[in-house]
Amino acid sequence: MDSRDHIRRRRRVVVAGPLAPFADGLRQDLAGRGFALDTVTGYVHLLADLSGWLASGGLTAADLTAEAAGEFLSARREAGHRTGVSTRALGPVLGYLRSVQAAPPPGLPVPGTPVEELLAAYRQYLEDERGVSAGTVTHYLRYARAFLARFPQPVTEALAGLSAGQVTGFVLEQARLRRGRPPDMVTLPALRSLLRYLHAAGHIPLALAGAVPAGRRWRPALPRAASADHLRAVLASCDRESAGGRRDYAIVLAMSRLALRGGEVAGPGAKGHRYYDWALIGLPGGRPGHHWLLIRRSRRTGELAFYRCWAPRPVPLATLVQVAGLRWTIEENFQASKGITGLDQHQVRRWASWYRWVTLAMLASAFLTLTAAAEHGRPQPEDQIPLTRNEISHLLATMTIRPAQPASQLAWSAWRRRHQHRARTSHYQRQAATEQ
């Protein structure tokens, strides 16, 4: 039985047979998960075909085991269908029927070794708590199996002594094995996910996900400087009779003469002040207000940054620079939320799971920010930096793992902050000596 005929495609899909009572529920479930209308219709068509196949064999929804689903897909392939012929395509339909307990749950293999038991628990963690897609679960389990195979039995006792060096060694070994082949984009996130689970489940005492090195990133090189002849040719090509041409001419001319800076602003950093040169160019605008091009150049690297500015009334250069500097604060907060509370480490494909994860990460980040702000308002030792969000997060994690040693953890925290204070002071003194 094939529900995809030309006539039924133009009207609402009618599902007959033993799965007819579940058609409306499947539509609502898929629509609630964000599926497009055409995609929902396609899955309802597949449900209709599955229901017809069950009816033709005298079967009910209770007989829809994994083996029966495989026979249905084989029958579709033999009938010449090109869509809905894989286990992944049938997954949403079969998953909904199992969620309402209309179809029996899939039979999972019984773990035979401690490693298999650990992998089975990790699979359940990925599927139930993290909501990871089936394809990602398969990839993550493959790398988890390769990582756990390095340890002697029993694996749970061997993991208790896992160190950051062993984690790095596994990454280097995988890199050597893939030498001369395309880069692997799964190994590092899969290893981080496994280490987070092992720490959350109590198999390893320390959070070693941070020990996984960062992957290789593409970094563009600095552009080559244009020659004087090229610069004159570009300036000559600008049509100075039009507003757009005058704008282009002003931008190119300002870039070539940026040594005549319009302002100098220093921002405090961990390794000294950040000194920039600024230039401001007025731009013609067709809308009310004032338009400028704000150009920033780093004194240390020569890197350029451009800001398109607008204001309802004229403002000084210092005001525009102050507003432009707020972007760094916003980006710094995003980076801190990603690194400390895992804002970008949700690894989910469903909106509800993503919403829960991001909400918890933002609440944790807000708690750390407010706590750090409260600590900054208190008197601090002169030889230590104030408590930061990173340090507060570290103290909370270590005191939760080893609550019986608070004095030792606080002593190490004071040592780290004294070291950071000395390093910062040294950077500022060295910069002051070189700037003189």
C-alpha positions in Angstrom: 0.0 0.0 0.0 1.4 3.4 -1.0 -0.2 6.6 0.3 1.9 8.9 -2.0 -0.4 9.0 -5.0 -1.2 12.1 -7.0 -4.7 12.5 -5.7 -4.1 12.2 -1.9 -1.1 14.5 -2.1 -3.5 17.4 -2.6 -5.6 16.9 0.5 -5.1 15.9 4.1 -3.5 12.5 4.6 -5.9 9.9 5.8 -4.3 7.2 7.9 -6.2 3.9 8.0 -5.4 0.7 9.8 -4.0 0.0 13.3 -2.0 3.3 13.4 -4.9 5.6 12.5 -5.5 6.8 16.2 -1.9 8.1 16.3 -1.9 10.3 13.2 -3.1 13.5 14.9 -0.7 13.0 17.8 2.2 12.5 15.5 1.3 15.8 13.7 1.2 17.7 17.0 4.5 16.1 18.2 6.4 16.9 15.1 5.0 20.5 14.9 5.9 21.1 18.5 9.5 20.0 17.8 9.8 22.6 15.0 9.4 20.5 11.9 8.2 22.2 8.8 4.7 21.6 7.5 5.9 19.7 4.4 8.2 17.5 6.6 5.3 16.7 8.9 3.1 15.7 6.0 5.9 13.5 4.7 6.1 11.6 8.0 2.3 11.2 8.2 2.5 9.7 4.7 5.1 7.3 6.0 2.9 6.5 9.0 0.0 5.7 6.6 2.2 3.4 4.6 3.4 1.7 7.8 -0.1 1.3 9.0 -1.2 -0.3 5.7 1.7 -2.7 5.8 0.8 -3.8 9.3 -2.8 -4.2 8.3 -1.9 -6.3 5.3 0.0 -8.7 7.5 -2.6 -8.9 10.3 -0.3 -7.0 12.7 -0.9 -4.3 15.3 1.1 -1.5 16.7 2.2 -3.8 19.6 3.9 -6.0 17.0 6.0 -3.2 15.6 9.4 -4.4 16.9 12.8 -3.4 15.6 12.8 -6.5 13.4 9.3 -5.7 12.0 10.4 -2.1 11.3 13.4 -3.6 9.3 11.0 -5.8 7.3 8.8 -2.8 6.5 11.8 -0.8 5.2 13.0 -3.8 3.2 9.5 -4.1 1.6 9.6 -0.3 0.7 13.0 -0.7 -1.0 11.8 -3.7 -2.9 8.8 -1.8 -4.1 11.0 0.9 -5.6 10.6 3.7 -3.1 13.5 6.1 -2.8 12.4 8.0 0.4 11.6 6.6 3.8 13.7 3.5 3.3 16.2 3.9 6.1 16.1 3.5 9.8 16.9 7.2 10.3 13.9 8.2 8.1 11.6 6.0 10.1 13.1 7.2 13.4 10.6 10.1 14.2 7.6 8.0 13.5 8.9 5.0 15.4 10.1 7.2 18.2 6.7 8.8 18.7 4.9 5.4 18.7 7.3 4.2 21.4 7.0 7.4 23.4 3.2 6.8 23.7 3.9 3.1 24.4 2.0 2.0 21.3 5.1 0.2 20.0 7.5 -1.9 22.1 10.8 -0.3 23.1 13.9 -1.2 21.2 15.8 -4.2 22.6 19.3 -3.1 23.7 22.2 -5.5 23.8 23.1 -6.7 27.3 26.5 -5.3 28.3 29.0 -8.1 28.8 32.1 -6.3 30.1 32.7 -3.3 32.4 33.6 -1.2 29.4 30.3 -2.1 27.7 28.4 -1.3 30.8 30.1 2.1 31.0 29.4 2.8 27.3 25.7 1.8 27.8 25.4 4.3 30.6 27.1 6.9 28.5 24.7 6.2 25.6 21.7 6.7 27.9 23.2 9.9 29.2 23.7 11.3 25.6 20.2 10.3 24.5 18.1 11.1 27.6 19.9 13.9 29.4 21.6 15.7 26.5 19.2 14.9 23.7 22.0 14.2 21.2 21.0 13.0 17.7 21.4 9.4 16.8 24.3 10.1 14.4 26.2 12.0 17.0 25.7 9.3 19.6 27.2 6.8 17.2 30.3 8.9 16.6 30.8 9.8 20.2 30.5 6.1 21.3 33.1 5.1 18.7 35.7 7.5 20.1 34.7 6.7 23.7 35.3 3.0 23.0 38.8 3.8 21.5 39.7 6.0 24.6 38.5 3.4 27.2 40.3 0.6 25.4 43.6 2.1 26.5 43.0 1.3 30.2 43.5 -2.0 31.9 40.6 -3.9 33.5 38.7 -3.1 35.6 38.3 0.1 33.8 36.5 1.9 36.6 39.5 1.6 38.9 41.9 2.6 36.2 39.8 5.8 35.5 40.2 6.9 39.1 43.8 7.8 38.4 43.2 9.5 35.0 45.5 12.5 34.5 45.6 15.4 32.1 48.7 13.9 30.5 46.9 10.7 29.5 44.2 12.8 27.9 46.7 14.8 25.9 48.6 11.6 25.0 45.4 10.1 23.5 44.8 13.3 21.4 48.4 13.3 20.1 48.1 9.6 19.3 45.0 10.2 17.3 46.6 13.1 15.5 49.6 10.9 14.5 47.2 8.2 13.2 45.5 10.8 11.0 48.7 12.4 9.6 48.2 13.0 5.9 44.5 12.6 6.1 41.7 15.3 6.3 41.3 16.8 9.8 38.9 15.1 12.2 36.3 17.4 13.6 34.8 14.9 16.0 37.6 13.6 18.2 38.0 16.6 20.4 34.3 17.4 21.1 33.6 13.6 21.6 36.5 13.4 24.1 35.3 16.5 26.0 31.8 15.1 26.2 33.0 11.7 27.6 35.2 13.4 30.2 32.3 15.6 31.3 30.1 12.5 31.8 32.8 10.5 33.6 33.3 13.5 36.0 29.6 13.9 36.5 29.1 10.2 37.1 31.9 10.1 39.7 34.3 7.9 37.7 37.1 10.5 37.6 37.8 12.9 40.5 38.8 15.9 38.4 37.1 17.8 35.6 39.5 17.0 32.8 37.4 18.3 29.9 39.6 21.4 29.9 42.7 19.3 29.4 41.6 18.5 25.8 43.6 20.9 23.6 41.8 23.3 21.3 41.5 22.3 17.7 43.3 23.9 14.8 41.7 27.1 13.6 42.1 29.0 10.4 43.7 32.4 11.0 43.9 34.8 8.0 47.3 36.4 7.4 47.7 40.1 7.3 47.1 41.7 3.9 50.1 42.9 2.0 50.6 46.6 1.8 49.6 48.4 -1.4 52.3 50.2 -3.4 52.1 54.0 -4.0 51.2 53.5 -7.6 48.3 51.2 -6.7 47.1 53.6 -4.1 47.1 56.5 -6.6 45.2 54.3 -9.0 42.5 53.4 -6.5 42.1 57.1 -5.5 41.8 58.1 -9.1 39.1 55.5 -9.7 36.8 57.0 -7.1 34.0 59.2 -8.6 34.2 62.3 -6.4 31.2 63.8 -8.1 28.9 61.3 -6.4 28.2 60.8 -2.6 29.4 57.2 -2.8 32.5 58.1 -4.6 33.4 60.8 -2.1 32.8 58.3 0.7 35.1 55.7 -0.9 37.8 58.4 -1.5 37.7 59.6 2.1 38.0 56.0 3.4 41.0 55.1 1.2 42.7 58.4 1.9 42.2 58.0 5.7 43.6 54.5 5.6 46.7 55.7 3.7 47.3 58.6 6.1 46.3 56.9 9.4 49.6 57.9 10.9 47.8 61.3 11.4 45.7 60.0 14.2 42.6 61.7 15.6 42.9 60.4 19.1 44.7 58.0 21.5 42.8 55.8 23.9 44.3 53.3 26.4 42.3 50.4 27.9 43.4 48.3 30.8 44.4 44.7 30.0 45.9 41.8 31.8 49.3 42.4 30.2 49.3 46.2 30.2 47.3 49.0 28.7 45.9 48.6 25.2 46.9 51.6 23.2 45.0 52.5 20.0 45.0 55.3 17.4 41.7 56.6 16.3 40.5 58.5 13.2 37.0 59.8 12.6 35.5 60.6 9.1 32.2 62.2 8.5 30.0 60.3 6.0 27.1 61.7 3.9 23.8 60.1 4.9 20.4 60.3 3.3 18.6 59.9 6.6 18.3 62.4 9.4 21.2 62.4 11.9 24.9 62.3 11.7 27.0 59.5 10.2 30.7 58.7 10.7 33.3 56.1 10.0 35.3 55.4 13.1 38.7 53.7 12.4 40.8 52.1 15.1 44.4 50.9 14.8 46.4 48.9 17.3 49.8 50.4 18.1 51.2 47.0 18.8 50.0 44.9 15.9 48.8 47.6 13.4 45.4 45.7 13.1 42.6 47.9 11.8 38.9 47.9 12.9 36.1 49.9 11.4 32.9 51.1 13.0 29.9 52.6 11.2 28.5 55.2 13.6 25.2 57.2 13.8 23.9 59.7 16.3 20.9 62.0 16.2 23.2 65.0 17.1 26.9 65.7 16.9 29.0 63.9 19.6 32.7 64.1 20.3 35.3 61.4 19.4 35.7 60.3 23.0 32.0 59.4 23.2 32.1 57.3 20.1 35.2 55.5 21.3 33.6 54.8 24.6 30.5 53.2 22.9 32.7 51.2 20.6 34.6 49.9 23.6 31.4 48.3 25.0 31.6 45.7 22.3 34.7 44.2 23.9 32.8 43.9 27.2 29.9 42.1 25.5 32.3 39.7 23.7 34.3 39.1 26.9 31.1 38.2 28.7 30.1 35.7 26.0 33.5 34.1 26.0 33.4 33.9 29.8 30.0 32.2 29.7 31.2 29.7 27.1 34.4 28.9 29.0 33.1 28.8 32.6 29.5 27.7 32.4 29.5 25.9 29.0 27.0 28.2 27.3 27.9 26.7 23.8 28.4 23.1 24.9 24.7 22.0 24.8 25.2 19.4 22.0 21.4 19.1 21.6 19.2 19.2 18.5 15.8 20.0 20.2 14.6 23.4 21.2 13.4 22.4 24.6 16.7 20.8 25.6 18.6 23.8 24.2 16.4 26.2 26.1 16.9 24.4 29.4 20.7 24.2 28.9 21.1 27.9 28.0 18.9 29.0 30.8 20.9 27.1 33.4 24.2 28.3 31.9 23.0 32.0 32.0 21.8 31.6 35.6 25.2 30.2 36.6 27.0 33.0 34.8 24.8 35.6 36.4 25.5 34.0 39.9 29.3 34.1 39.3 29.1 37.7 38.0 27.1 39.0 41.0 29.4 37.1 43.4 32.5 38.6 41.8 31.0 42.1 41.9 30.2 41.7 45.6 33.8 40.6 46.3 35.2 43.6 44.4 33.3 45.8 46.8 35.1 44.4 49.8 38.6 45.3 51.0 41.1 43.2 49.2 44.7 42.3 50.2 47.2 44.6 48.4 49.2 41.7 47.0 46.3 39.8 45.5 43.9 40.5 42.6 40.2 40.4 43.5 38.2 37.2 43.1 37.3 36.6 39.5 34.5 34.5 38.0 37.0 31.9 37.0 38.4 31.6 40.5 35.0 31.5 42.2 33.9 28.7 39.8 37.1 26.8 40.6 36.6 27.2 44.3 33.0 26.0 44.1 34.0 23.0 42.0 36.9 21.9 44.2 35.1 22.4 47.5 32.2 20.3 46.2 34.6 17.5 45.4 36.7 17.8 48.5 34.6 19.5 51.1 36.9 18.3 54.0 39.8 20.5 52.9 38.5 24.1 52.6 41.6 25.6 54.2 43.9 24.0 51.6 41.7 25.1 48.7 41.6 28.7 50.0 45.4 28.7 50.5 45.9 27.7 46.9 43.4 30.3 45.7 45.4 33.0 47.6 48.6 31.7 46.0 47.1 31.9 42.5 45.8 35.5 43.0 49.2 36.6 44.4 50.9 35.1 41.4 48.5 36.9 39.0 49.0 40.2 40.9 52.8 39.9 40.5 52.5 39.0 36.8 50.1 41.9 36.1 52.3 44.4 38.0 55.4 43.1 36.0 53.6 43.5 32.7 52.5 47.1 33.5 56.0 48.0 34.7 57.7 46.6 31.6 55.2 48.4 29.3 55.8 51.7 31.1 59.5 51.3 30.7 59.2 50.6 26.9 56.7 53.4 26.3 59.0 56.1 27.9 
